[in-house]
Amino acid sequence: MWMITGGAGFIGAHVVRAMTEGGQQVMVYDDLSTGSRDRVPEGVPLVVGSVLDGSRLAAAIREHGVTGVVHIAGKKQVGESVERPLYYYRENVTGLQTLLETMTATGVDRLVFSSSAAVYGMPDVELVTEETDCRPLSPYGESKLVGEWLINASARAHGLRSASLRYFNVAGCATPELADTGVFNLIPMVFERLEAGEAPRIFGDDYATPDGTCVRDYIHVEDIASAHLAAAVRLEEAAKGTALTLNVGRGEGSSVREMVDRILKVADRQGVDAEVTDRRPGDAARVVASADRVREELGWSARYGLDDMIESAWRGWCRRHA
C-alpha cells in the first residue's frame, strides 16, 4: 500500500489516478488546506491530517499497512515563500523531517519525493542535468533542496530507497474536474486575463533567447503522474540505500510568447495582443531539462505535447468558470 501525501491536491490527485490505474493500492493523507475531498476517488481511503503530526502519520501507516510513501504535500508558491520563509521551511522541511522519522520508526523504506526544478535557480546552460549546480533563488526552492539532502542522508543512514523527482513547468489536466484551481502558472494566468477582458502579460522580451522571452520546459501533469508510478515500481526492487534524483521534463524548450500565442489560438482569441511589461526579478532566460537520466533509470518519457496541455487546461477552466 502506498500512502500519497497531498493526494487530494492538483498533482496528487493525478498521481492517485495513475497509480490506481497502474494496479497499485493507494491511500491518501492530506490536510485539505488546498486539496479537496472531491478529488479522492471512491474506494480510496482518505486520512485527514498534517505531515507535521507524527502520531497521526504513524496511525495512518499502521492502520492501512503502508509500505511506501509518495510525498507531494507541501507549499509551492515561490512569491509567497519569499514573504513567509519560516512558514515554508516548517511545512516543507519540518514536515518532511517528521515524515522521515515516522517512516523510520514504522519500518517504511520506500519514498517518492515531489521535488522541483526550482532547486536549480538560474542555470546558464542549454540543458539542465541532474549534475547542474543547485542555487535556488527562493525559500521554496531551498526547502526542496534541503528535502533532498534529508532524504539522501536517510538513505545512507537507514537504507531508505528513494526517488526525488525534480518537476519542471507542470500544466494541463487529465479531466476537467481534476484541473488546477490556482492561478500561479502561465496558462491559467493568461486564461484569467482573457476572462477579465484584459491582454495577457509577458514579463520581459529582451532576454537572450530567439524571440526575447523566457524559455521553459512544460510538462503535462499526466506525464508527471506516470513518472511517479514508474518511480514507485522501480523502488519496489531497488537495493536498500538507493537514492535517485531525476529531472521530469520533456527536454524541449518553449518560449513564453510561443505559449501565449498557442493559448490565444485554443481560446479563440487570436486577435488579442499580449502586453509586454518589465522583467520579473529572478526569472532565468532559459530552463530546460535534460530528460536522459529519467529515461534510463525508469524507462519513462513524456507522452503529451504543448497543445495537449493547453487544450486540457482550457476545458478545465471553462468547466469551472461556465
N, C-alpha and C positions, 0 to 999 in steps of 0.2 A: 504493500500500500504506500502510495506517495502522498505526502501532505504538501499542498500547494498554498503557501502563504501569499496573501493578496489575490487569491483566486477569484474574488468577486469583482475585481477591477478590470480595466480595459484589456491590458495584455494578459493578465492572469486568467480571465475568462476564456480567452482564445487558447491558452495553454491547457486548461481543463478540457476543452473541447477536443484538441488534438490528441491529448494523452488518452482520453477515454475511447476515442475512435481508433487509437493505436493499440487498444487491448490492455491498457494499464488500469489498475484500480487506483482511484484518487479520492481524497477528501480535501475540503477547503478550510483554511484557517484565515480569518480576515476580521479586522476590527470595524469594517464597514464605514470608516471615516470618509472614504471616497468610493468604495465599492458598493454594489447593490445586490441584495438577495436575489433579485430577478435574473441576475446573470448566472447564478449557480443552477445547473441542470437538475431536473427532478431525479432523485435517486442518488445524488452525490451528497454525502454528509457535509454539513457546514457547522463549524465551531466558531462562534464569535469571540474574539479575544485579541489582545495586543501581543506582539512579539517581545515586548518588554516584560511580559508576565510569564516568568519561567514556570511557575506552578501550573498555570493554565496550559502552557505548551506541553509540559510533561504529561498532564492528564489526557490531553488530546492524543498524544503519541501512543500512550499505553492503551487507551480505550479503543483506538482504531487499528492497532497493530502496525503502526507506521514503520517502514524500513528505509525510507528515503524522503528527502525534502527538496522541493523546488521553491527557492526563496525569492519571491517577487515583491513582497510587501516592502514599502518604503516611500519616502517622499522624493519627488523628482523634478521640481520646478527650479531651474537654475537661478532665476531672478530672486525668488523667494528665499533660496538658500543664502544669498548674499545678505539679505535683510535679517534672516533668522538663522545664523550659523549654528548656534548651540542646539536649537530645535532639530536641525538636520543631522547633526552629529549624534544626538540622542536617539532619534528614530532610526537612522540608517546604520550607525556604528554600534551603539549600545544595544540596539535591537538585535543586530546580527550576533554580537558577543553573547547575549542571553540565549539566543537560539543555539549557538555552537556549544555552549555549556550544557544546555539541556540535551542536545543530541549526544554529547559525550556521556552524560550521566545515564541515558536510556539505551545506549548501545546502537544508535542510528548512525551509520557511517557513509551515507551517500548524500551528496548535496549538489544541486544545480543552482548556481547563483546568477541573479539578474544584475549584471554589471552594465557598463556604459562606455561608449566612445568618448564621453566627457573626461575620462581619465587621461586622455592624450593632450588636451588643451589645444594649442595652435601648432601642430606639427608642420614643418616646412619640408614636406616630402610628397612625391607623386602618389604613392600608395602607402597607407598606414599598415605596418605589420605589427605583430604582437611584440616585436623587439623594439619598436619605436619608443623613444623616451616618453615617459609619462610625466606631464607637467600640467596638471589640472588647473583651471582658471577660476573655479568656484568651489564653495564648500560642498556643493552636491557632488562634483567630480572628485573632490578629495575624499568624501565619505565612501564613494565606490572603490577608490584605490585602496584606502585603509581596509575596507571589507575584504578585498582580495588578499591583502597581507595577512589578515586574521585567518582566512581560510587556508592559505598556504602553510602558515605556522601550525594550524591544527592537523593538516595532512602529515607534516613531518613528526609532530609530537604524538598524535593519536591514531594515525593510519587512516584518517578521513579520505574518502575518494570523492573528488570534486571536479566540477567544470564551471569556470567563470565565463559567462557569455557577454562579451562587450558589444551591445547593440549599437547600430548606427541610427539613422533617422527613420523611426517607425511611422508607418502610415497605413491607411485602408482599414477594412474590417471584413470579417467572414460573412456576416449577415447584418442587416440594418440594426437589429436590436442589440448587437454587440459593439456598435460604433463608439468611438471615443467621445465622451461628453465634454472634455476640456477644450479650451481654445488657446493652446500654448505652442502649437506647431504650425508650420507654414500653411498646410492645406486648410485646416479649419479656420485659421486667421483670415485667409482670403475669402472663404465662404461667409464669415461673419461680416466682413467689409461689404461684400456684394449684397447681402441681405439688408444692410443698413443703407444701401444706395450710395455707397462710397467706393472710391477706387482702391484696389489692393495696394499695399505698400511694399516697396523694395528698399531695403536698408543698405544703401550704397551701391553705386555702379562704376566705381573706379578701382576695383581690385585687379590684380594681375592675373586675370582669367580671360578666356576668349570673348565673353560679352561684358566683362566688367563686374558681374555679380558673383556672389559666393557659389561655390560648387560643393555639393553634398552627395552622400550615398544614401539613397532612400530604399527602405526595405519594407515589404508588406508584412503586416502583423501576423498573417497566416504562416509566412515563412519563419518569422521569429518563433511562433508556436511549434512548428515542426522541428526547428533546431533544438528546442527543449526536449522534445520526445526523443530525438536522436541522441542527445547527451545522456538522458536518463537510461536509455537502452545500453549505451556504451559503458556507463558506470556499473551496470549490473555484473559485468565480467572483468572490470578493471582491477588491477592489483591494489592492495592497500597502500595508501600514501600517494596514489595518482592525483595530480593536480594540474588539470588542463586549463589554459587560458586561451580563449578563441574569439576572434572577431566574427560578428554575424552581420554581414552586409552582402551587397550584390557585386561589389568590386567595380561598379560603374558610377561615374560622377554625372550629376545633372545640375545645371545652374538654376539659381532662383528665378531668373527671367524665363527660362525654358519651362520650369514648373508652373509659373503663373500663367503663361500662355496656354499650357495644356489644361490647367484648371478652368480658365475662361472658356475654352472650347467645350469642355464637358458640361459646364454650367450654361452653355449657350449665351455667353456674354462677350463674344469676340470683339465687339466694338468698344469695349472698355479699355482705357489706357491706364497702366499702372503708374502710381505716384512714387517717384524716387525721392527718398529722404536721406538724412545723414546716416553714416555707418553706425552700427551699434558697437559699444565697447566690447572687445573680446571675441568678435567674430573672425574666425580664420578664413583666408581666401579659399582654401580647398581642404576638405577632409573626406577622403575616400578610402574604403577598406581594401586591404588585400584579403581575399577570401580563400587563399590556398590552404591554410592550415586546417580550417574547419572542414574543408572538403576531404583532406587527407585523414583527419582524425575520426570524423563522424560519417564520412560518405554522404555528406549533406551539401546541397547547393540550393540557391533561391529559385523558385519557380515562377514568380509573378513579376510583371513589369510595371512601369510608371502608370500606364493607363488603367491597369487593374486596380492599383492603389487609389487613384483619383476617382474613378467611377464608383468603386465600392464605398469610399468615404462620402461621395456626393449622395448616394442612395441613403446612407445612414443619416446624413444631415437633413435631407428632405423629409425623411420619416419623422425625425424629432421636431422639425420646425414647420410641419404641414399646417 
